[in-house]
Amino acid sequence: MNKMIIGALGAILATSAAFAQDGPPPAAMWLGDFTIGGKSTGVILHDGSAIPGAPSAMDLPSMNARGVPVSNFTLSAQGGKFELRGGPELFKFDGKRSKDRFSGTVSAGAKQGTFTLVQAQGIDPALNAKIAGSYQVAPGHVIDIGVMGEMGGMLIFIDHKTLREGPLYALSPTRFVSGPTIGVPYPFVVQADFARDATGAVSGMRWRDGKKEVQARRVAPHRVEAITVVNGDIQLKGSLTLPAGKGPHPAVVFAHGSGDALRDVGIWNMYFARLGFAVLSLDKRGAGASGGDWHRAGMEDLAGDWLAGVELLKQRADIDGKRIGVHGSSQGGWTAPLMATRSKDIAFVIVRAGSAVNVGDTMVHEIVWSAREAGFGEADAQEVRRVARKLFDLSAASWEEYEAYAAPLRAKPWARVMWPLNWSKDGWGKPWTKMNAFYDPAATLAKLETPALWFLGELDHNVPTEDSAQALAAAQKGPGKKDITVVRLPGTGHSFTQSKTGNGDSFVMETHMTAGYWDKMESWLRERGMIRK
């Protein structure tokens, strides 16, 4: 399905985090690279050799290739061999093993080279939960580390001084590493060595980024409670992250993006907890441990789920009911303002990379950019635009009428980026689109009187930035008390990483988040009295 449905951040990061497959998971993961013909390629090897019948595969993040089958894999304590088909060439790897290191030669025809692989540990949810938190290098220099549910529970980090971000791979229970870019894991550029105090709690870390090494102490202690929220006949499971102390604390509820969004949103949970907020984050309906099915839900339904969380917060003595807000990402740009217009208990709205125009127009924008990213020219892109609009209109028509229009289009070269052509008669895509494509937030924005901070990326290929900015400007001029701050961030796309193109396939090669998001969010919240410490 489209990127908005998948959820951009989780789906793209997952290419470097795990190999999705049927059957048992691989027993081991190896991080490394191979060099042949003068070119070095970072890889992740998912090794199933120790599990009978389990496949092995390799990710090549810089090529946006994931799950490439590995054949003839043999591995012992002394060494091993395997083969990888790359287009017309067969790459043969033959090496020796020394503890957690596997290295040797690689050949492709007459070309010869070398490879190095380092064994990583599996994801340990209990360990990662203990490490997740904020680490202060110096006043004003904090590194947040959090669990990302959509990456299988991996840790991700953000250095708020340099804005460097990425995943952390465990080499041992105390040592974690990251590679030169978000998606490429090797050679290791970042290394974190965690220390524990006399009670066994993680107390700090030694952090190395390139040649610079610093010590960081753990700050902003927190605890996490498992939470159940009920909205009608839907039971939602999630977590409430609470700062230390009795409170009452301000609180933020996460309005997730599209797809199977989960409660652990990495650095966002830790960032808000460090600022003193209680953070309520739920598994989206139909995802994780939550009941229901988002495939059969509209924007009003999802907003109702998040509002049920607000109702729970209001009943707690450790929460300040006057300072409960919402942070919405991507699809949350439609549900967060809905929450504020349906409930006077919402004190602030923050939107990151959310559209302010109707759902159908946003998805058309996204499909058109998918065509451009796939290499199609502007004439094709405009044909894609016209066809996408028609297909969305036909979501409300009979199956026969839709199929009569769609069938001949499947032979078009650009059909592979036109996901509405993949609807099935009994599938969820067509009814979901019928339910949501015609949702227009204009009426909601016209009624919005809650203070709102709205971030847009100038290179966002999922959200029409210019149209959204104009819609927000029109809402700002409308009747009633308005406090809408729009921040347009240059040089970034939907993921809010620093980017020259905004293209989705460039994400794995990016390294830093864009400036002007984290610091603006904090200052805006302080100006409105949401942060008082």
C-alpha positions as MATLAB code, in Angstrom:
seq = 'MNKMIIGALGAILATSAAFAQDGPPPAAMWLGDFTIGGKSTGVILHDGSAIPGAPSAMDLPSMNARGVPVSNFTLSAQGGKFELRGGPELFKFDGKRSKDRFSGTVSAGAKQGTFTLVQAQGIDPALNAKIAGSYQVAPGHVIDIGVMGEMGGMLIFIDHKTLREGPLYALSPTRFVSGPTIGVPYPFVVQADFARDATGAVSGMRWRDGKKEVQARRVAPHRVEAITVVNGDIQLKGSLTLPAGKGPHPAVVFAHGSGDALRDVGIWNMYFARLGFAVLSLDKRGAGASGGDWHRAGMEDLAGDWLAGVELLKQRADIDGKRIGVHGSSQGGWTAPLMATRSKDIAFVIVRAGSAVNVGDTMVHEIVWSAREAGFGEADAQEVRRVARKLFDLSAASWEEYEAYAAPLRAKPWARVMWPLNWSKDGWGKPWTKMNAFYDPAATLAKLETPALWFLGELDHNVPTEDSAQALAAAQKGPGKKDITVVRLPGTGHSFTQSKTGNGDSFVMETHMTAGYWDKMESWLRERGMIRK';
ca = [
       0.000    0.000    0.000;
       1.098    3.618   -0.062;
       3.630    5.197    2.274;
       0.960    7.000    4.272;
      -0.708    3.666    4.950;
       2.511    1.910    5.830;
       3.836    4.729    8.016;
       6.987    6.259    6.632;
       9.360    6.239    9.578;
       8.744    2.732   10.826;
       8.624    1.148    7.407;
      11.806    2.702    6.087;
      13.820    2.182    9.262;
      12.688   -1.424    9.336;
      14.794   -2.093    6.246;
      17.874   -1.906    8.436;
      16.349   -3.491   11.512;
      14.861   -6.856   10.719;
      14.225   -9.373    7.986;
      10.488   -9.998    7.668;
       9.867  -13.621    6.747;
       7.577  -16.590    7.279;
       8.573  -19.205    9.810;
      11.056  -18.920   12.681;
      13.293  -15.855   12.875;
      16.988  -16.109   12.023;
      19.201  -17.171   14.894;
      21.805  -14.481   14.353;
      22.390  -11.114   12.763;
      25.743  -10.020   11.366;
      26.700   -6.434   10.549;
      29.470   -5.610    8.135;
      30.499   -4.853    4.591;
      32.230   -6.290    1.556;
      34.590   -4.549   -0.819;
      34.982   -5.655   -4.402;
      36.075   -3.745   -7.467;
      37.058   -0.834   -5.230;
      33.490   -0.368   -3.941;
      32.463   -1.008   -0.334;
      28.874   -2.031    0.455;
      27.431   -2.157    3.965;
      25.276   -5.209    4.698;
      23.139   -6.914    7.319;
      23.274  -10.716    7.163;
      20.334  -12.562    8.711;
      21.755  -15.987    9.472;
      19.315  -18.881    9.707;
      21.950  -21.579    9.251;
      21.547  -22.921   12.792;
      17.773  -23.456   12.438;
      16.666  -26.369   10.246;
      14.644  -25.086    7.317;
      15.098  -21.422    8.220;
      16.210  -19.119    5.387;
      19.165  -16.779    5.428;
      19.087  -13.414    3.710;
      21.038  -10.222    3.300;
      20.010   -6.557    3.379;
      22.026   -4.054    1.307;
      20.623   -0.772    2.663;
      22.536    1.577    0.366;
      20.866   -0.176   -2.581;
      17.468   -0.272   -0.835;
      17.588   -4.057   -1.191;
      16.126   -6.097    1.631;
      15.816   -9.805    2.234;
      17.986  -10.894   -0.712;
      18.200  -14.706   -0.424;
      21.508  -16.228    0.632;
      22.212  -19.770   -0.562;
      24.578  -22.621    0.315;
      25.172  -21.169    3.759;
      27.429  -23.163    6.058;
      28.887  -21.759    9.272;
      30.862  -23.385   12.078;
      33.061  -22.171   14.901;
      35.978  -22.161   12.464;
      34.440  -20.449    9.443;
      31.897  -20.667    6.691;
      30.698  -20.025    3.156;
      27.643  -18.594    1.448;
      26.528  -17.240   -1.916;
      24.508  -14.183   -2.922;
      22.956  -13.568   -6.319;
      23.230   -9.899   -7.325;
      21.637   -9.461  -10.727;
      23.618  -11.512  -13.261;
      26.550  -11.972  -10.866;
      26.991  -14.633   -8.211;
      28.943  -13.395   -5.192;
      30.763  -16.135   -3.290;
      31.877  -15.521    0.302;
      34.464  -17.724    2.046;
      35.889  -16.825    5.433;
      37.165  -17.716    8.870;
      35.446  -17.086   12.178;
      37.050  -15.732   15.329;
      34.571  -15.447   18.199;
      32.029  -12.845   17.033;
      33.856  -11.937   13.836;
      33.531  -13.606   10.417;
      35.794  -12.352    7.622;
      37.461  -13.486    4.448;
      37.302  -13.199    0.679;
      34.479  -12.513   -1.752;
      34.531  -13.176   -5.481;
      32.223  -12.400   -8.399;
      33.578  -13.985  -11.570;
      37.107  -12.710  -12.021;
      36.676   -9.938   -9.443;
      38.095  -10.485   -5.982;
      37.557   -8.655   -2.706;
      37.176   -8.976    1.050;
      34.352   -8.991    3.587;
      33.997   -8.444    7.320;
      30.984   -9.331    9.473;
      30.495   -8.712   13.201;
      27.835  -10.639   15.105;
      25.125   -8.560   16.770;
      22.938   -9.675   19.655;
      19.229  -10.239   19.293;
      16.787   -7.613   20.512;
      16.237   -7.946   24.275;
      13.055   -6.006   25.207;
      13.781   -6.063   28.950;
      17.329   -4.786   28.477;
      16.268   -2.096   26.023;
      13.549   -0.875   28.386;
      16.186   -0.425   31.112;
      18.504    1.528   28.803;
      15.801    3.768   27.302;
      16.096    7.267   28.721;
      17.909   10.589   28.540;
      21.672   11.031   28.956;
      23.254   14.424   29.620;
      26.727   15.104   28.281;
      26.717   18.704   29.518;
      24.087   21.374   30.213;
      22.174   21.815   26.964;
      23.601   18.620   25.434;
      21.340   15.588   25.849;
      21.141   12.296   23.977;
      17.719   10.644   24.067;
      17.503    6.875   23.527;
      14.194    5.087   23.149;
      12.532    1.864   22.048;
      10.965    1.861   18.554;
       8.115   -0.635   18.430;
       7.805   -0.568   14.655;
      11.456   -1.673   14.450;
      10.843   -4.773   16.510;
      11.784   -3.054   19.781;
      15.189   -1.750   18.680;
      16.727    1.271   20.359;
      17.094    4.499   18.395;
      18.893    7.662   19.443;
      18.951   11.397   18.814;
      21.838   13.620   19.867;
      20.066   16.920   20.435;
      23.260   18.952   20.004;
      24.456   17.482   16.710;
      21.025   16.134   15.623;
      22.699   12.851   14.670;
      20.161    9.997   14.840;
      19.999    6.310   14.067;
      19.414    2.785   15.351;
      21.561    1.137   17.998;
      22.649   -2.482   17.477;
      23.636   -4.517   20.528;
      27.051   -6.201   20.436;
      26.745   -7.120   24.126;
      24.429   -6.230   27.032;
      26.522   -3.094   27.623;
      27.847   -2.126   24.178;
      25.685   -0.781   21.348;
      26.802    0.571   17.984;
      25.526    2.411   14.923;
      26.896    2.839   11.426;
      27.736    5.794    9.175;
      24.091    6.436    8.170;
      20.613    5.630    9.455;
      20.367    2.516    7.313;
      23.980    1.401    6.832;
      25.233   -0.339    9.988;
      28.949   -0.690    9.260;
      31.678    0.449    9.741;
      30.707    1.401   13.278;
      30.815    5.166   13.776;
      28.793    5.519   16.976;
      29.445    3.418   20.083;
      27.644    3.521   23.438;
      29.021    1.691   26.474;
      26.493    1.691   29.315;
      27.437    1.739   33.009;
      25.425    0.553   35.985;
      25.330    1.732   39.590;
      25.514   -0.406   42.726;
      21.836   -1.346   42.401;
      22.289   -2.562   38.827;
      20.404    0.355   37.269;
      21.820    1.999   34.151;
      23.462    5.200   35.399;
      25.281    6.594   32.382;
      27.270    5.829   29.283;
      30.462    6.505   27.406;
      29.465    7.819   23.984;
      31.704    7.873   20.943;
      30.706    9.566   17.695;
      33.543    9.348   15.197;
      36.716   10.395   16.991;
      34.924   12.327   19.733;
      34.270   10.520   22.996;
      32.273   11.887   25.941;
      30.751   10.722   29.208;
      27.027   11.157   29.804;
      25.059   10.687   32.995;
      21.489    9.488   33.052;
      18.960   12.217   33.809;
      15.162   12.635   33.918;
      14.234    9.337   35.597;
      10.891    7.888   34.622;
       8.692    4.859   35.078;
       6.324    3.131   32.669;
       2.842    1.804   33.445;
       0.850   -0.564   31.246;
      -2.465    1.086   30.367;
      -5.816   -0.108   29.032;
      -8.149    2.400   27.377;
     -11.715    1.606   26.289;
     -13.520    3.374   23.445;
     -16.952    1.818   22.983;
     -16.353   -1.861   22.247;
     -12.682   -1.297   21.360;
     -10.051   -2.061   24.003;
      -6.731   -0.345   23.438;
      -3.475   -1.289   25.136;
      -0.553    1.032   25.648;
       1.868    2.637   28.039;
       1.979    5.696   30.248;
       5.495    7.035   30.779;
       5.636    9.143   33.938;
       8.401   11.472   35.112;
       9.709   10.949   38.634;
       7.765   12.731   41.364;
       4.139   12.970   42.444;
       3.083   15.540   39.889;
       0.616   16.651   38.817;
       2.366   16.408   35.450;
       1.354   17.899   32.131;
       0.570   15.139   29.633;
       0.764   14.467   25.930;
      -1.191   11.848   23.989;
       0.277   10.544   20.747;
      -2.011   10.524   17.689;
      -0.109    8.040   15.549;
       0.493    7.951   11.836;
      -0.958    5.397    9.464;
      -0.513    1.651    9.475;
       0.158   -0.656   12.410;
       1.487    2.030   14.745;
       2.700    0.875   18.152;
       3.054    2.479   21.572;
       6.856    2.740   21.656;
       7.820    5.686   19.451;
      11.487    5.777   20.343;
      12.971    9.172   21.019;
       9.581   10.907   21.187;
       8.546    9.081   24.382;
      11.828    9.986   26.064;
      11.919   13.577   24.794;
       8.553   14.496   26.290;
       9.233   12.618   29.538;
      12.477   14.591   29.920;
      10.502   17.832   29.563;
       8.319   16.717   32.449;
       5.351   15.331   30.505;
       3.475   12.141   31.160;
       3.341   10.395   27.794;
       0.323    8.277   26.855;
       0.992    6.179   23.782;
      -1.372    3.416   22.670;
      -1.063    0.600   20.201;
      -3.318    1.729   17.366;
      -6.564   -0.205   17.059;
      -5.805   -3.517   15.391;
      -2.049   -3.188   16.036;
       0.070   -4.685   18.779;
      -2.095   -5.699   21.738;
      -5.063   -3.439   20.879;
      -8.402   -4.710   19.648;
     -10.382   -3.405   16.723;
      -9.219   -2.876   13.153;
      -7.909    0.406   11.737;
      -8.646   -0.883    8.228;
     -12.322   -0.372    9.033;
     -11.925    2.947   10.839;
     -12.330    6.569    9.799;
     -10.549    9.619   11.149;
     -13.348   10.283   13.641;
     -12.977    6.738   14.998;
      -9.240    7.111   15.511;
      -9.645   10.530   17.122;
     -12.132    8.906   19.478;
      -9.546    6.306   20.473;
      -6.994    8.954   21.411;
      -9.679   10.993   23.236;
     -10.543    7.946   25.318;
      -6.948    8.141   26.501;
      -7.470   11.793   27.456;
     -10.471   10.758   29.556;
      -8.326    8.225   31.385;
      -5.658   10.851   32.103;
      -8.215   13.269   33.526;
      -9.126   10.737   36.235;
      -5.586   10.544   37.588;
      -4.388   12.668   40.485;
      -0.828   12.718   39.111;
      -1.938   14.407   35.855;
      -2.698   18.129   35.480;
      -6.012   18.081   33.621;
      -5.463   21.667   32.420;
      -2.264   20.738   30.571;
      -3.160   17.723   28.431;
      -2.250   17.999   24.767;
      -1.730   15.910   21.665;
       1.193   15.322   19.330;
       0.100   14.003   15.943;
       2.433   12.623   13.273;
       1.542   12.176    9.597;
      -2.021   10.785    9.634;
      -2.216   12.257   13.137;
      -2.357   15.651   11.415;
      -6.006   14.881   10.673;
      -6.935   13.253   14.002;
      -5.164   15.646   16.402;
      -7.190   18.765   15.400;
     -10.355   16.640   15.449;
      -9.611   15.800   19.071;
      -9.271   19.479   19.966;
     -12.569   20.436   18.333;
     -14.390   17.552   20.037;
     -13.002   18.122   23.527;
     -12.262   21.260   25.538;
      -9.793   19.213   27.564;
      -7.119   19.496   24.871;
      -4.757   22.310   25.866;
      -2.412   22.181   22.863;
      -1.997   20.521   19.488;
       1.361   19.732   17.833;
       1.470   18.255   14.340;
       4.584   16.846   12.687;
       4.459   16.231    8.920;
       0.682   16.242    8.819;
      -1.521   17.338    5.917;
      -4.012   20.187    6.293;
      -5.894   19.298    3.086;
      -8.249   16.434    2.335;
      -7.082   12.847    2.470;
      -7.648   12.123   -1.228;
      -5.611   15.110   -2.422;
      -2.842   14.132   -0.024;
      -2.698   10.569   -1.337;
      -2.704   11.840   -4.930;
       0.293   14.047   -4.071;
       2.002   11.017   -2.611;
       1.381    8.767   -5.620;
       2.555   11.451   -8.055;
       5.807   11.771   -6.137;
       6.156    7.985   -6.070;
       6.069    8.105   -9.883;
       8.713   10.826   -9.988;
      10.927    8.958   -7.531;
      10.584    5.856   -9.700;
      12.061    7.795  -12.628;
       8.938    8.653  -14.614;
       8.858   12.013  -16.400;
       6.480   14.858  -15.732;
       4.045   13.845  -18.483;
       3.661   10.439  -16.855;
       3.421   12.039  -13.408;
       0.500   14.194  -14.541;
      -1.242   11.164  -16.065;
      -0.719    9.407  -12.737;
      -2.304   12.398  -10.989;
      -5.403   12.241  -13.201;
      -5.795    8.474  -12.854;
      -5.273    8.494   -9.074;
      -8.025   11.087   -8.625;
     -10.397    9.023  -10.737;
      -9.602    5.841   -8.830;
     -10.249    7.525   -5.506;
     -13.581    8.783   -6.820;
     -14.395    5.215   -7.880;
     -13.842    3.942   -4.341;
     -17.500    4.906   -3.816;
     -18.643    3.148   -7.012;
     -19.521   -0.505   -7.573;
     -16.749   -3.057   -7.938;
     -17.703   -3.599  -11.569;
     -17.432    0.097  -12.431;
     -14.070    0.384  -10.676;
     -12.706   -2.761  -12.341;
     -13.801   -1.688  -15.820;
     -11.738    1.483  -15.448;
      -8.785   -0.089  -13.588;
      -8.180   -3.268  -15.585;
      -6.585   -1.747  -18.730;
      -4.443    0.584  -16.611;
      -2.564   -2.310  -15.013;
      -0.509   -2.632  -18.192;
       0.814    0.922  -17.841;
       4.510    1.229  -16.942;
       3.657    3.337  -13.897;
       1.065    0.845  -12.583;
       3.555   -0.412   -9.981;
       3.355    2.902   -8.091;
      -0.446    3.180   -8.429;
      -1.504    1.225   -5.349;
      -5.289    1.741   -5.893;
      -4.922   -0.578   -8.898;
      -4.157   -3.353   -6.401;
      -7.527   -3.269   -4.654;
      -9.271   -6.633   -4.460;
     -12.997   -7.224   -4.462;
     -13.101   -8.451   -0.879;
     -10.079   -6.555    0.442;
      -9.954   -3.548    2.741;
      -8.344   -1.022    0.388;
     -11.419    0.139   -1.519;
     -13.789    0.457    1.498;
     -11.059    2.152    3.559;
     -10.533    4.683    0.765;
     -14.273    5.251    0.410;
     -14.450    5.960    4.141;
     -11.425    8.267    4.322;
     -10.444    9.782    0.967;
     -13.177   12.394    1.116;
     -12.366   13.589    4.627;
     -11.602   17.316    4.444;
     -10.119   18.948    7.561;
     -11.196   22.476    6.512;
     -14.267   22.514    8.752;
     -12.245   21.183   11.679;
      -9.502   23.768   11.227;
     -12.101   26.533   10.967;
     -13.384   25.557   14.430;
      -9.948   25.036   15.986;
      -9.306   27.439   18.872;
      -6.763   25.346   20.759;
      -3.165   26.608   20.400;
      -1.557   24.618   17.580;
       2.020   24.214   16.374;
       2.220   22.732   12.878;
       5.483   21.530   11.300;
       5.771   21.028    7.533;
       8.779   19.754    5.578;
       9.474   21.680    2.373;
      10.485   18.462    0.570;
       7.665   16.276    1.893;
       6.545   13.851   -0.820;
       3.730   12.489    1.364;
       2.158   15.804    2.341;
       1.411   18.741   -0.008;
       3.287   21.379    1.964;
       2.291   24.490    0.005;
      -1.408   23.575   -0.091;
      -1.325   22.696    3.615;
       0.343   26.011    4.504;
      -2.337   27.897    2.561;
      -5.102   25.942    4.283;
      -3.620   26.728    7.697;
      -3.248   30.417    6.785;
      -6.923   30.497    5.792;
      -7.892   28.864    9.082;
      -5.794   31.370   11.008;
      -7.781   34.222    9.441;
     -11.137   32.645   10.225;
     -13.519   33.594   13.036;
     -12.835   32.836   16.666;
      -9.709   32.843   18.765;
      -6.829   31.466   16.700;
      -3.305   30.543   17.738;
      -1.841   28.498   14.885;
       1.924   28.586   14.417;
       3.147   27.094   11.142;
       6.826   26.161   10.833;
       8.101   25.248    7.369;
      11.378   23.382    7.671;
      13.746   23.548    4.671;
      15.792   20.620    3.448;
      13.622   17.871    4.880;
      10.934   15.440    3.790;
       8.348   13.341    5.605;
      10.841   11.766    8.007;
      12.250   15.139    9.158;
      15.798   14.041    8.399;
      18.161   16.402    6.622;
      17.683   15.653    2.936;
      18.559   17.137   -0.435;
      15.652   15.496   -2.261;
      12.979   14.275    0.145;
      12.994   10.961   -1.722;
      12.020    7.987    0.388;
      14.821    5.793   -0.933;
      17.448    8.280    0.243;
      16.396    7.922    3.891;
      18.741    5.022    4.615;
      21.714    7.175    3.594;
      20.788   10.145    5.782;
      22.360   10.817    9.163;
      20.799   13.785   10.982;
      17.401   15.154   11.838;
      16.501   18.585   10.578;
      17.046   21.647   12.761;
      14.146   23.668   14.102;
      11.804   20.911   15.266;
      12.832   19.746   18.738;
      13.968   23.157   20.017;
      10.935   24.992   18.596;
       8.584   22.481   20.166;
      10.108   23.024   23.605;
      10.153   26.822   23.390;
       6.570   26.941   22.100;
       5.353   24.730   24.960;
       7.186   26.897   27.500;
       5.719   30.090   26.061;
       2.214   28.685   26.558;
       2.834   27.542   30.116;
       2.807   23.820   29.387;
       6.331   23.413   30.811;
       6.921   25.122   34.164;
      10.141   23.588   35.444;
];
